[in-house]
Amino acid sequence: MCRSIKTLRPPVLPHEATDDDIRAAALQYVRKVSGFRAPAAHNREVFDRAVDEIADATRALLEHLEVRGLRRPASEPAPDAV
């Protein structure tokens, strides 16, 4: 695991992950897997596309994760109350 990638879910992150947080994690992942800090011009498109796809997958994961034992804000109804 790349040490630069931080956990993006509560309670580890005290706030909701921002798009910048998610994009930075995706970029670090692609850099680690590809072995390139910055791609050559002929690899730029595939490198950027990988970052975008991983950021999208990360965003979807964070939106759907259920973290048990985490307190829900009072303004947010319980799932069974809806």
PyMOL Python script that loads the backbone (N, CA, C, O; Angstrom):
from pymol import cmd

cmd.read_pdbstr("""\
ATOM      1  N   MET A   1       0.853  -1.184   0.000  1.00  0.00           N
ATOM      2  CA  MET A   1       0.000   0.000   0.000  1.00  0.00           C
ATOM      3  C   MET A   1       0.886   1.231   0.000  1.00  0.00           C
ATOM      4  O   MET A   1       1.885   1.291   0.717  1.00  0.00           O
ATOM      5  N   CYS A   2       0.528   2.172  -0.777  1.00  0.00           N
ATOM      6  CA  CYS A   2       1.264   3.430  -0.839  1.00  0.00           C
ATOM      7  C   CYS A   2       1.015   4.216   0.446  1.00  0.00           C
ATOM      8  O   CYS A   2      -0.138   4.452   0.806  1.00  0.00           O
ATOM      9  N   ARG A   3       2.035   4.609   1.117  1.00  0.00           N
ATOM     10  CA  ARG A   3       1.882   5.318   2.386  1.00  0.00           C
ATOM     11  C   ARG A   3       1.268   6.695   2.229  1.00  0.00           C
ATOM     12  O   ARG A   3       0.762   7.255   3.201  1.00  0.00           O
ATOM     13  N   SER A   4       1.299   7.247   1.038  1.00  0.00           N
ATOM     14  CA  SER A   4       0.740   8.578   0.817  1.00  0.00           C
ATOM     15  C   SER A   4      -0.778   8.561   0.702  1.00  0.00           C
ATOM     16  O   SER A   4      -1.417   9.609   0.800  1.00  0.00           O
ATOM     17  N   ILE A   5      -1.358   7.392   0.497  1.00  0.00           N
ATOM     18  CA  ILE A   5      -2.809   7.299   0.373  1.00  0.00           C
ATOM     19  C   ILE A   5      -3.385   7.190   1.774  1.00  0.00           C
ATOM     20  O   ILE A   5      -3.042   6.280   2.528  1.00  0.00           O
ATOM     21  N   LYS A   6      -4.270   8.131   2.119  1.00  0.00           N
ATOM     22  CA  LYS A   6      -4.861   8.116   3.453  1.00  0.00           C
ATOM     23  C   LYS A   6      -6.270   7.534   3.407  1.00  0.00           C
ATOM     24  O   LYS A   6      -6.916   7.515   2.360  1.00  0.00           O
ATOM     25  N   THR A   7      -6.728   7.066   4.550  1.00  0.00           N
ATOM     26  CA  THR A   7      -8.085   6.559   4.661  1.00  0.00           C
ATOM     27  C   THR A   7      -9.054   7.723   4.493  1.00  0.00           C
ATOM     28  O   THR A   7      -8.881   8.773   5.112  1.00  0.00           O
ATOM     29  N   LEU A   8     -10.068   7.539   3.663  1.00  0.00           N
ATOM     30  CA  LEU A   8     -10.968   8.636   3.323  1.00  0.00           C
ATOM     31  C   LEU A   8     -12.359   8.503   3.929  1.00  0.00           C
ATOM     32  O   LEU A   8     -13.251   9.279   3.585  1.00  0.00           O
ATOM     33  N   ARG A   9     -12.563   7.553   4.808  1.00  0.00           N
ATOM     34  CA  ARG A   9     -13.891   7.393   5.387  1.00  0.00           C
ATOM     35  C   ARG A   9     -13.876   7.771   6.866  1.00  0.00           C
ATOM     36  O   ARG A   9     -12.842   7.695   7.530  1.00  0.00           O
ATOM     37  N   PRO A  10     -15.037   8.179   7.369  1.00  0.00           N
ATOM     38  CA  PRO A  10     -15.154   8.445   8.795  1.00  0.00           C
ATOM     39  C   PRO A  10     -15.038   7.122   9.557  1.00  0.00           C
ATOM     40  O   PRO A  10     -15.398   6.089   8.993  1.00  0.00           O
ATOM     41  N   PRO A  11     -14.581   7.094  10.748  1.00  0.00           N
ATOM     42  CA  PRO A  11     -14.175   8.219  11.590  1.00  0.00           C
ATOM     43  C   PRO A  11     -12.713   8.615  11.403  1.00  0.00           C
ATOM     44  O   PRO A  11     -12.248   9.548  12.058  1.00  0.00           O
ATOM     45  N   VAL A  12     -11.977   7.930  10.525  1.00  0.00           N
ATOM     46  CA  VAL A  12     -10.567   8.259  10.330  1.00  0.00           C
ATOM     47  C   VAL A  12     -10.415   9.675   9.793  1.00  0.00           C
ATOM     48  O   VAL A  12      -9.586  10.442  10.281  1.00  0.00           O
ATOM     49  N   LEU A  13     -11.207  10.019   8.797  1.00  0.00           N
ATOM     50  CA  LEU A  13     -11.231  11.377   8.265  1.00  0.00           C
ATOM     51  C   LEU A  13     -12.379  12.099   8.968  1.00  0.00           C
ATOM     52  O   LEU A  13     -13.529  11.673   8.854  1.00  0.00           O
ATOM     53  N   PRO A  14     -12.097  13.168   9.683  1.00  0.00           N
ATOM     54  CA  PRO A  14     -13.143  13.802  10.506  1.00  0.00           C
ATOM     55  C   PRO A  14     -14.253  14.484   9.705  1.00  0.00           C
ATOM     56  O   PRO A  14     -15.249  14.917  10.285  1.00  0.00           O
ATOM     57  N   HIS A  15     -14.102  14.586   8.406  1.00  0.00           N
ATOM     58  CA  HIS A  15     -15.112  15.220   7.562  1.00  0.00           C
ATOM     59  C   HIS A  15     -15.301  14.346   6.331  1.00  0.00           C
ATOM     60  O   HIS A  15     -14.533  13.411   6.104  1.00  0.00           O
ATOM     61  N   GLU A  16     -16.304  14.645   5.550  1.00  0.00           N
ATOM     62  CA  GLU A  16     -16.525  13.905   4.318  1.00  0.00           C
ATOM     63  C   GLU A  16     -15.371  14.182   3.352  1.00  0.00           C
ATOM     64  O   GLU A  16     -14.903  15.316   3.249  1.00  0.00           O
ATOM     65  N   ALA A  17     -14.920  13.155   2.655  1.00  0.00           N
ATOM     66  CA  ALA A  17     -13.820  13.312   1.708  1.00  0.00           C
ATOM     67  C   ALA A  17     -14.226  14.279   0.596  1.00  0.00           C
ATOM     68  O   ALA A  17     -15.325  14.190   0.048  1.00  0.00           O
ATOM     69  N   THR A  18     -13.337  15.185   0.279  1.00  0.00           N
ATOM     70  CA  THR A  18     -13.592  16.140  -0.797  1.00  0.00           C
ATOM     71  C   THR A  18     -13.162  15.527  -2.137  1.00  0.00           C
ATOM     72  O   THR A  18     -12.480  14.503  -2.172  1.00  0.00           O
ATOM     73  N   ASP A  19     -13.566  16.163  -3.221  1.00  0.00           N
ATOM     74  CA  ASP A  19     -13.127  15.711  -4.542  1.00  0.00           C
ATOM     75  C   ASP A  19     -11.607  15.768  -4.642  1.00  0.00           C
ATOM     76  O   ASP A  19     -10.992  14.906  -5.270  1.00  0.00           O
ATOM     77  N   ASP A  20     -10.997  16.784  -4.022  1.00  0.00           N
ATOM     78  CA  ASP A  20      -9.526  16.886  -4.030  1.00  0.00           C
ATOM     79  C   ASP A  20      -8.895  15.718  -3.285  1.00  0.00           C
ATOM     80  O   ASP A  20      -7.887  15.177  -3.739  1.00  0.00           O
ATOM     81  N   ASP A  21      -9.473  15.314  -2.137  1.00  0.00           N
ATOM     82  CA  ASP A  21      -8.968  14.164  -1.377  1.00  0.00           C
ATOM     83  C   ASP A  21      -9.032  12.899  -2.224  1.00  0.00           C
ATOM     84  O   ASP A  21      -8.077  12.124  -2.283  1.00  0.00           O
ATOM     85  N   ILE A  22     -10.172  12.705  -2.879  1.00  0.00           N
ATOM     86  CA  ILE A  22     -10.390  11.497  -3.683  1.00  0.00           C
ATOM     87  C   ILE A  22      -9.459  11.481  -4.885  1.00  0.00           C
ATOM     88  O   ILE A  22      -8.870  10.447  -5.200  1.00  0.00           O
ATOM     89  N   ARG A  23      -9.322  12.610  -5.554  1.00  0.00           N
ATOM     90  CA  ARG A  23      -8.445  12.688  -6.730  1.00  0.00           C
ATOM     91  C   ARG A  23      -6.982  12.464  -6.344  1.00  0.00           C
ATOM     92  O   ARG A  23      -6.246  11.791  -7.067  1.00  0.00           O
ATOM     93  N   ALA A  24      -6.561  13.020  -5.216  1.00  0.00           N
ATOM     94  CA  ALA A  24      -5.171  12.837  -4.760  1.00  0.00           C
ATOM     95  C   ALA A  24      -4.890  11.362  -4.471  1.00  0.00           C
ATOM     96  O   ALA A  24      -3.822  10.855  -4.814  1.00  0.00           O
ATOM     97  N   ALA A  25      -5.838  10.675  -3.846  1.00  0.00           N
ATOM     98  CA  ALA A  25      -5.657   9.252  -3.558  1.00  0.00           C
ATOM     99  C   ALA A  25      -5.595   8.450  -4.858  1.00  0.00           C
ATOM    100  O   ALA A  25      -4.770   7.546  -4.991  1.00  0.00           O
ATOM    101  N   ALA A  26      -6.461   8.776  -5.812  1.00  0.00           N
ATOM    102  CA  ALA A  26      -6.465   8.085  -7.100  1.00  0.00           C
ATOM    103  C   ALA A  26      -5.148   8.308  -7.839  1.00  0.00           C
ATOM    104  O   ALA A  26      -4.595   7.378  -8.428  1.00  0.00           O
ATOM    105  N   LEU A  27      -4.655   9.524  -7.805  1.00  0.00           N
ATOM    106  CA  LEU A  27      -3.378   9.845  -8.463  1.00  0.00           C
ATOM    107  C   LEU A  27      -2.230   9.059  -7.824  1.00  0.00           C
ATOM    108  O   LEU A  27      -1.383   8.512  -8.530  1.00  0.00           O
ATOM    109  N   GLN A  28      -2.201   9.003  -6.507  1.00  0.00           N
ATOM    110  CA  GLN A  28      -1.146   8.247  -5.820  1.00  0.00           C
ATOM    111  C   GLN A  28      -1.212   6.771  -6.184  1.00  0.00           C
ATOM    112  O   GLN A  28      -0.181   6.129  -6.384  1.00  0.00           O
ATOM    113  N   TYR A  29      -2.425   6.234  -6.269  1.00  0.00           N
ATOM    114  CA  TYR A  29      -2.596   4.830  -6.638  1.00  0.00           C
ATOM    115  C   TYR A  29      -2.052   4.571  -8.046  1.00  0.00           C
ATOM    116  O   TYR A  29      -1.292   3.625  -8.255  1.00  0.00           O
ATOM    117  N   VAL A  30      -2.435   5.402  -8.999  1.00  0.00           N
ATOM    118  CA  VAL A  30      -1.986   5.214 -10.383  1.00  0.00           C
ATOM    119  C   VAL A  30      -0.468   5.370 -10.475  1.00  0.00           C
ATOM    120  O   VAL A  30       0.188   4.627 -11.204  1.00  0.00           O
ATOM    121  N   ARG A  31       0.086   6.325  -9.745  1.00  0.00           N
ATOM    122  CA  ARG A  31       1.545   6.483  -9.732  1.00  0.00           C
ATOM    123  C   ARG A  31       2.232   5.227  -9.202  1.00  0.00           C
ATOM    124  O   ARG A  31       3.238   4.780  -9.753  1.00  0.00           O
ATOM    125  N   LYS A  32       1.680   4.665  -8.132  1.00  0.00           N
ATOM    126  CA  LYS A  32       2.276   3.476  -7.520  1.00  0.00           C
ATOM    127  C   LYS A  32       2.205   2.280  -8.456  1.00  0.00           C
ATOM    128  O   LYS A  32       3.196   1.577  -8.654  1.00  0.00           O
ATOM    129  N   VAL A  33       1.022   2.053  -9.033  1.00  0.00           N
ATOM    130  CA  VAL A  33       0.824   0.894  -9.895  1.00  0.00           C
ATOM    131  C   VAL A  33       1.627   1.009 -11.189  1.00  0.00           C
ATOM    132  O   VAL A  33       2.209   0.029 -11.653  1.00  0.00           O
ATOM    133  N   SER A  34       1.655   2.215 -11.772  1.00  0.00           N
ATOM    134  CA  SER A  34       2.349   2.394 -13.057  1.00  0.00           C
ATOM    135  C   SER A  34       3.863   2.511 -12.894  1.00  0.00           C
ATOM    136  O   SER A  34       4.621   2.204 -13.814  1.00  0.00           O
ATOM    137  N   GLY A  35       4.293   2.956 -11.722  1.00  0.00           N
ATOM    138  CA  GLY A  35       5.715   3.169 -11.514  1.00  0.00           C
ATOM    139  C   GLY A  35       6.211   4.505 -12.047  1.00  0.00           C
ATOM    140  O   GLY A  35       7.412   4.772 -12.062  1.00  0.00           O
ATOM    141  N   PHE A  36       5.271   5.344 -12.488  1.00  0.00           N
ATOM    142  CA  PHE A  36       5.626   6.655 -13.017  1.00  0.00           C
ATOM    143  C   PHE A  36       5.057   7.758 -12.135  1.00  0.00           C
ATOM    144  O   PHE A  36       3.879   7.733 -11.778  1.00  0.00           O
ATOM    145  N   ARG A  37       5.894   8.717 -11.789  1.00  0.00           N
ATOM    146  CA  ARG A  37       5.399   9.873 -11.051  1.00  0.00           C
ATOM    147  C   ARG A  37       4.588  10.762 -11.987  1.00  0.00           C
ATOM    148  O   ARG A  37       3.547  11.303 -11.615  1.00  0.00           O
ATOM    149  N   ALA A  38       5.086  10.896 -13.197  1.00  0.00           N
ATOM    150  CA  ALA A  38       4.386  11.634 -14.254  1.00  0.00           C
ATOM    151  C   ALA A  38       4.588  10.841 -15.549  1.00  0.00           C
ATOM    152  O   ALA A  38       5.702  10.403 -15.839  1.00  0.00           O
ATOM    153  N   PRO A  39       3.530  10.658 -16.319  1.00  0.00           N
ATOM    154  CA  PRO A  39       3.659   9.855 -17.531  1.00  0.00           C
ATOM    155  C   PRO A  39       4.335  10.619 -18.662  1.00  0.00           C
ATOM    156  O   PRO A  39       4.322  11.849 -18.703  1.00  0.00           O
ATOM    157  N   ALA A  40       4.926   9.857 -19.578  1.00  0.00           N
ATOM    158  CA  ALA A  40       5.449  10.442 -20.813  1.00  0.00           C
ATOM    159  C   ALA A  40       4.254  10.906 -21.642  1.00  0.00           C
ATOM    160  O   ALA A  40       3.126  10.465 -21.422  1.00  0.00           O
ATOM    161  N   ALA A  41       4.506  11.773 -22.568  1.00  0.00           N
ATOM    162  CA  ALA A  41       3.433  12.347 -23.387  1.00  0.00           C
ATOM    163  C   ALA A  41       2.575  11.265 -24.046  1.00  0.00           C
ATOM    164  O   ALA A  41       1.356  11.413 -24.138  1.00  0.00           O
ATOM    165  N   HIS A  42       3.202  10.179 -24.505  1.00  0.00           N
ATOM    166  CA  HIS A  42       2.439   9.133 -25.189  1.00  0.00           C
ATOM    167  C   HIS A  42       1.596   8.292 -24.231  1.00  0.00           C
ATOM    168  O   HIS A  42       0.761   7.509 -24.685  1.00  0.00           O
ATOM    169  N   ASN A  43       1.793   8.434 -22.918  1.00  0.00           N
ATOM    170  CA  ASN A  43       0.992   7.724 -21.922  1.00  0.00           C
ATOM    171  C   ASN A  43       0.051   8.637 -21.146  1.00  0.00           C
ATOM    172  O   ASN A  43      -0.703   8.161 -20.297  1.00  0.00           O
ATOM    173  N   ARG A  44       0.079   9.915 -21.416  1.00  0.00           N
ATOM    174  CA  ARG A  44      -0.702  10.891 -20.643  1.00  0.00           C
ATOM    175  C   ARG A  44      -2.200  10.566 -20.652  1.00  0.00           C
ATOM    176  O   ARG A  44      -2.836  10.594 -19.598  1.00  0.00           O
ATOM    177  N   GLU A  45      -2.768  10.262 -21.808  1.00  0.00           N
ATOM    178  CA  GLU A  45      -4.207  10.025 -21.905  1.00  0.00           C
ATOM    179  C   GLU A  45      -4.638   8.817 -21.075  1.00  0.00           C
ATOM    180  O   GLU A  45      -5.612   8.899 -20.327  1.00  0.00           O
ATOM    181  N   VAL A  46      -3.937   7.719 -21.196  1.00  0.00           N
ATOM    182  CA  VAL A  46      -4.313   6.516 -20.453  1.00  0.00           C
ATOM    183  C   VAL A  46      -4.078   6.707 -18.947  1.00  0.00           C
ATOM    184  O   VAL A  46      -4.843   6.190 -18.133  1.00  0.00           O
ATOM    185  N   PHE A  47      -3.039   7.436 -18.582  1.00  0.00           N
ATOM    186  CA  PHE A  47      -2.736   7.742 -17.178  1.00  0.00           C
ATOM    187  C   PHE A  47      -3.869   8.590 -16.576  1.00  0.00           C
ATOM    188  O   PHE A  47      -4.381   8.271 -15.503  1.00  0.00           O
ATOM    189  N   ASP A  48      -4.251   9.656 -17.264  1.00  0.00           N
ATOM    190  CA  ASP A  48      -5.318  10.534 -16.778  1.00  0.00           C
ATOM    191  C   ASP A  48      -6.664   9.808 -16.715  1.00  0.00           C
ATOM    192  O   ASP A  48      -7.447  10.021 -15.789  1.00  0.00           O
ATOM    193  N   ARG A  49      -6.925   8.957 -17.696  1.00  0.00           N
ATOM    194  CA  ARG A  49      -8.174   8.199 -17.702  1.00  0.00           C
ATOM    195  C   ARG A  49      -8.220   7.242 -16.507  1.00  0.00           C
ATOM    196  O   ARG A  49      -9.267   7.076 -15.882  1.00  0.00           O
ATOM    197  N   ALA A  50      -7.097   6.624 -16.197  1.00  0.00           N
ATOM    198  CA  ALA A  50      -7.036   5.725 -15.037  1.00  0.00           C
ATOM    199  C   ALA A  50      -7.307   6.491 -13.750  1.00  0.00           C
ATOM    200  O   ALA A  50      -8.044   6.011 -12.890  1.00  0.00           O
ATOM    201  N   VAL A  51      -6.724   7.666 -13.609  1.00  0.00           N
ATOM    202  CA  VAL A  51      -6.971   8.490 -12.414  1.00  0.00           C
ATOM    203  C   VAL A  51      -8.455   8.827 -12.312  1.00  0.00           C
ATOM    204  O   VAL A  51      -9.037   8.720 -11.233  1.00  0.00           O
ATOM    205  N   ASP A  52      -9.071   9.231 -13.411  1.00  0.00           N
ATOM    206  CA  ASP A  52     -10.497   9.569 -13.413  1.00  0.00           C
ATOM    207  C   ASP A  52     -11.360   8.377 -13.020  1.00  0.00           C
ATOM    208  O   ASP A  52     -12.277   8.512 -12.209  1.00  0.00           O
ATOM    209  N   GLU A  53     -11.070   7.212 -13.591  1.00  0.00           N
ATOM    210  CA  GLU A  53     -11.870   6.016 -13.318  1.00  0.00           C
ATOM    211  C   GLU A  53     -11.719   5.560 -11.866  1.00  0.00           C
ATOM    212  O   GLU A  53     -12.693   5.144 -11.239  1.00  0.00           O
ATOM    213  N   ILE A  54     -10.519   5.637 -11.346  1.00  0.00           N
ATOM    214  CA  ILE A  54     -10.289   5.242  -9.959  1.00  0.00           C
ATOM    215  C   ILE A  54     -10.938   6.246  -9.007  1.00  0.00           C
ATOM    216  O   ILE A  54     -11.485   5.852  -7.977  1.00  0.00           O
ATOM    217  N   ALA A  55     -10.884   7.520  -9.334  1.00  0.00           N
ATOM    218  CA  ALA A  55     -11.559   8.532  -8.510  1.00  0.00           C
ATOM    219  C   ALA A  55     -13.075   8.284  -8.505  1.00  0.00           C
ATOM    220  O   ALA A  55     -13.711   8.389  -7.456  1.00  0.00           O
ATOM    221  N   ASP A  56     -13.653   7.960  -9.657  1.00  0.00           N
ATOM    222  CA  ASP A  56     -15.086   7.664  -9.733  1.00  0.00           C
ATOM    223  C   ASP A  56     -15.440   6.438  -8.897  1.00  0.00           C
ATOM    224  O   ASP A  56     -16.434   6.444  -8.170  1.00  0.00           O
ATOM    225  N   ALA A  57     -14.629   5.389  -9.000  1.00  0.00           N
ATOM    226  CA  ALA A  57     -14.880   4.168  -8.223  1.00  0.00           C
ATOM    227  C   ALA A  57     -14.742   4.440  -6.727  1.00  0.00           C
ATOM    228  O   ALA A  57     -15.510   3.908  -5.925  1.00  0.00           O
ATOM    229  N   THR A  58     -13.776   5.257  -6.354  1.00  0.00           N
ATOM    230  CA  THR A  58     -13.575   5.608  -4.947  1.00  0.00           C
ATOM    231  C   THR A  58     -14.756   6.398  -4.420  1.00  0.00           C
ATOM    232  O   THR A  58     -15.239   6.139  -3.317  1.00  0.00           O
ATOM    233  N   ARG A  59     -15.219   7.348  -5.191  1.00  0.00           N
ATOM    234  CA  ARG A  59     -16.371   8.162  -4.802  1.00  0.00           C
ATOM    235  C   ARG A  59     -17.601   7.275  -4.593  1.00  0.00           C
ATOM    236  O   ARG A  59     -18.318   7.436  -3.606  1.00  0.00           O
ATOM    237  N   ALA A  60     -17.848   6.342  -5.513  1.00  0.00           N
ATOM    238  CA  ALA A  60     -18.984   5.426  -5.401  1.00  0.00           C
ATOM    239  C   ALA A  60     -18.835   4.539  -4.163  1.00  0.00           C
ATOM    240  O   ALA A  60     -19.807   4.311  -3.442  1.00  0.00           O
ATOM    241  N   LEU A  61     -17.648   4.051  -3.921  1.00  0.00           N
ATOM    242  CA  LEU A  61     -17.407   3.225  -2.741  1.00  0.00           C
ATOM    243  C   LEU A  61     -17.725   3.987  -1.464  1.00  0.00           C
ATOM    244  O   LEU A  61     -18.438   3.481  -0.598  1.00  0.00           O
ATOM    245  N   LEU A  62     -17.200   5.199  -1.344  1.00  0.00           N
ATOM    246  CA  LEU A  62     -17.420   5.993  -0.140  1.00  0.00           C
ATOM    247  C   LEU A  62     -18.892   6.346   0.051  1.00  0.00           C
ATOM    248  O   LEU A  62     -19.375   6.407   1.181  1.00  0.00           O
ATOM    249  N   GLU A  63     -19.601   6.577  -1.041  1.00  0.00           N
ATOM    250  CA  GLU A  63     -21.024   6.913  -0.948  1.00  0.00           C
ATOM    251  C   GLU A  63     -21.864   5.742  -0.466  1.00  0.00           C
ATOM    252  O   GLU A  63     -22.912   5.946   0.147  1.00  0.00           O
ATOM    253  N   HIS A  64     -21.421   4.518  -0.733  1.00  0.00           N
ATOM    254  CA  HIS A  64     -22.224   3.346  -0.409  1.00  0.00           C
ATOM    255  C   HIS A  64     -21.733   2.558   0.798  1.00  0.00           C
ATOM    256  O   HIS A  64     -22.411   1.626   1.229  1.00  0.00           O
ATOM    257  N   LEU A  65     -20.591   2.897   1.349  1.00  0.00           N
ATOM    258  CA  LEU A  65     -20.101   2.191   2.531  1.00  0.00           C
ATOM    259  C   LEU A  65     -21.008   2.455   3.720  1.00  0.00           C
ATOM    260  O   LEU A  65     -21.485   3.573   3.918  1.00  0.00           O
ATOM    261  N   GLU A  66     -21.236   1.434   4.493  1.00  0.00           N
ATOM    262  CA  GLU A  66     -21.966   1.573   5.750  1.00  0.00           C
ATOM    263  C   GLU A  66     -20.954   1.369   6.867  1.00  0.00           C
ATOM    264  O   GLU A  66     -20.387   0.287   7.019  1.00  0.00           O
ATOM    265  N   VAL A  67     -20.736   2.414   7.639  1.00  0.00           N
ATOM    266  CA  VAL A  67     -19.784   2.339   8.745  1.00  0.00           C
ATOM    267  C   VAL A  67     -20.603   2.169  10.016  1.00  0.00           C
ATOM    268  O   VAL A  67     -21.233   3.115  10.487  1.00  0.00           O
ATOM    269  N   ARG A  68     -20.593   0.972  10.564  1.00  0.00           N
ATOM    270  CA  ARG A  68     -21.393   0.691  11.760  1.00  0.00           C
ATOM    271  C   ARG A  68     -20.811   1.365  12.980  1.00  0.00           C
ATOM    272  O   ARG A  68     -19.595   1.485  13.132  1.00  0.00           O
ATOM    273  N   GLY A  69     -21.704   1.801  13.844  1.00  0.00           N
ATOM    274  CA  GLY A  69     -21.284   2.440  15.083  1.00  0.00           C
ATOM    275  C   GLY A  69     -20.965   3.907  14.936  1.00  0.00           C
ATOM    276  O   GLY A  69     -20.629   4.574  15.914  1.00  0.00           O
ATOM    277  N   LEU A  70     -21.066   4.416  13.725  1.00  0.00           N
ATOM    278  CA  LEU A  70     -20.795   5.829  13.490  1.00  0.00           C
ATOM    279  C   LEU A  70     -22.062   6.622  13.753  1.00  0.00           C
ATOM    280  O   LEU A  70     -23.128   6.289  13.236  1.00  0.00           O
ATOM    281  N   ARG A  71     -21.946   7.651  14.541  1.00  0.00           N
ATOM    282  CA  ARG A  71     -23.123   8.472  14.834  1.00  0.00           C
ATOM    283  C   ARG A  71     -23.550   9.258  13.619  1.00  0.00           C
ATOM    284  O   ARG A  71     -22.725   9.849  12.922  1.00  0.00           O
ATOM    285  N   ARG A  72     -24.846   9.262  13.368  1.00  0.00           N
ATOM    286  CA  ARG A  72     -25.427   9.994  12.258  1.00  0.00           C
ATOM    287  C   ARG A  72     -25.806  11.382  12.742  1.00  0.00           C
ATOM    288  O   ARG A  72     -26.317  11.511  13.855  1.00  0.00           O
ATOM    289  N   PRO A  73     -25.579  12.420  11.959  1.00  0.00           N
ATOM    290  CA  PRO A  73     -26.012  13.761  12.368  1.00  0.00           C
ATOM    291  C   PRO A  73     -27.505  13.782  12.656  1.00  0.00           C
ATOM    292  O   PRO A  73     -28.271  13.083  11.994  1.00  0.00           O
ATOM    293  N   ALA A  74     -27.927  14.574  13.636  1.00  0.00           N
ATOM    294  CA  ALA A  74     -29.336  14.645  14.026  1.00  0.00           C
ATOM    295  C   ALA A  74     -30.217  15.056  12.859  1.00  0.00           C
ATOM    296  O   ALA A  74     -31.387  14.676  12.812  1.00  0.00           O
ATOM    297  N   SER A  75     -29.695  15.809  11.936  1.00  0.00           N
ATOM    298  CA  SER A  75     -30.484  16.282  10.789  1.00  0.00           C
ATOM    299  C   SER A  75     -30.734  15.186   9.759  1.00  0.00           C
ATOM    300  O   SER A  75     -31.587  15.343   8.886  1.00  0.00           O
ATOM    301  N   GLU A  76     -29.991  14.065   9.853  1.00  0.00           N
ATOM    302  CA  GLU A  76     -30.121  12.976   8.899  1.00  0.00           C
ATOM    303  C   GLU A  76     -30.973  11.878   9.513  1.00  0.00           C
ATOM    304  O   GLU A  76     -30.610  11.348  10.564  1.00  0.00           O
ATOM    305  N   PRO A  77     -32.109  11.511   8.888  1.00  0.00           N
ATOM    306  CA  PRO A  77     -32.981  10.476   9.472  1.00  0.00           C
ATOM    307  C   PRO A  77     -32.340   9.090   9.419  1.00  0.00           C
ATOM    308  O   PRO A  77     -31.521   8.797   8.548  1.00  0.00           O
ATOM    309  N   ALA A  78     -32.723   8.265  10.353  1.00  0.00           N
ATOM    310  CA  ALA A  78     -32.249   6.879  10.359  1.00  0.00           C
ATOM    311  C   ALA A  78     -32.787   6.185   9.112  1.00  0.00           C
ATOM    312  O   ALA A  78     -33.877   6.523   8.652  1.00  0.00           O
ATOM    313  N   PRO A  79     -32.038   5.205   8.541  1.00  0.00           N
ATOM    314  CA  PRO A  79     -32.465   4.557   7.312  1.00  0.00           C
ATOM    315  C   PRO A  79     -33.850   3.914   7.413  1.00  0.00           C
ATOM    316  O   PRO A  79     -34.593   3.922   6.431  1.00  0.00           O
ATOM    317  N   ASP A  80     -34.222   3.357   8.577  1.00  0.00           N
ATOM    318  CA  ASP A  80     -35.512   2.709   8.704  1.00  0.00           C
ATOM    319  C   ASP A  80     -36.640   3.687   9.013  1.00  0.00           C
ATOM    320  O   ASP A  80     -37.805   3.292   9.057  1.00  0.00           O
ATOM    321  N   ALA A  81     -36.304   4.969   9.229  1.00  0.00           N
ATOM    322  CA  ALA A  81     -37.313   5.984   9.531  1.00  0.00           C
ATOM    323  C   ALA A  81     -37.906   6.609   8.275  1.00  0.00           C
ATOM    324  O   ALA A  81     -38.883   7.354   8.350  1.00  0.00           O
ATOM    325  N   VAL A  82     -37.324   6.310   7.134  1.00  0.00           N
ATOM    326  CA  VAL A  82     -37.780   6.918   5.878  1.00  0.00           C
ATOM    327  C   VAL A  82     -38.862   6.115   5.249  1.00  0.00           C
ATOM    328  O   VAL A  82     -39.363   6.480   4.185  1.00  0.00           O
TER     329      VAL A  82
END
""", "prot")
cmd.dss("prot")
cmd.show_as("cartoon", "prot")
cmd.util.cbc("prot")
cmd.orient("prot")
